[in-house]
Amino acid sequence: MAQASARHILVESEDTCNELKAQIQGGEDFAKLAQDHSKCPSGRNGGDLGSFRPGQMVPEFDKVVFSAPLNEVQGPVKTQFGYHLLEVTERQD
């Protein structure tokens, strides 16, 4: 069964999400930005969500995590929790 590892940054607005994405693309450290800005408890760990299987996260999240290229920041992805930047760090099919 498929399994993936990912990290994310959760914020309240799409604008903030886009600003953080631009900072990451400009060389800022994803983990540091997650620690400073993420509303999710995973932010303390640099946004690391660990390993999970399809169906363990909300559908919008799964769709990106199980299809996006590895190690490329995706987003903003809107869910019921807010706006996410996602980075798939590992995936096994």
N, C-alpha and C positions, 0 to 999 in steps of 0.2 A: 504494500500500500504506500502511496505517496506520502512524503514527509518533507517539511521545510523548516528552516531556521530564518528568522528575520529580526530586524530591529525597526523601530518606528519613532516618530515624534508626533504627538497629539496636541493640537492647538484648537482654539475656539473659532478662528476666522480663516477664510480662504486667503485673505491678504497676508496674514502672518505666515501661513504655510508657504505661500509663494516667496515671501521675503527670506525665509529660512532656506528654502530650496536654492535660491540664488546665492546665498552665503556659502552653502555646501559646494555648489558648482564653482564658486570662486576660491575654494580651497579650505574653507572652515571645516573643523572636525565635527562629523555627524554626532558622535557620542557626547561631545562637550555641549553642543547645541541642544541635544536631548536632555541632558542634565539641567541646563539653564531654562529651558522653555516648555518641555513636555508636561502636559496635565496628567499623564498616566504614571502610576507608580513605577513602571519600568524605566522611566527617565533617570532614576537614580543609578541604574545599571547601563547608562548610555543608550537606552531605548531597547535593549536586548529582550526579546520575547521568548527566547529559547526555541525549542523544537516542538512542532505541532503537526497534526494531520488535517486534511480537508474536513470541514464541518466544525472544527473547534473554535474558529473565529467567525465573525460576522461575514455574510456572503460577499459584500463588497471587498473585504480584506482578502478572503480566499481567492477571489477572481484574479486579483493582482499577484498575490504571492505564488500561486501555482501556475502562472503564465509569464510573468515578467523575467527579463534577463537578470542573471545574478549580478550583484554588486553595482547596480545602477539605481539611483534614487528615483522613485516613482511618486507621483502625486501632484497636486493634492487629491486625496481619495476621501470622499465624504461618506461618513457613516453616522449612525445615531449618536455617536459619542463626540463628533466634531470632525476636524480635518486632519488627515494623516499624511506624513511623508513616510514611505516604506522603502526598505532596502532588503532584498532577499539575499542572505549571506550563504545559504546552502540549500540544496534541494535534491531529493532522491525520488525517483519515480517507481 
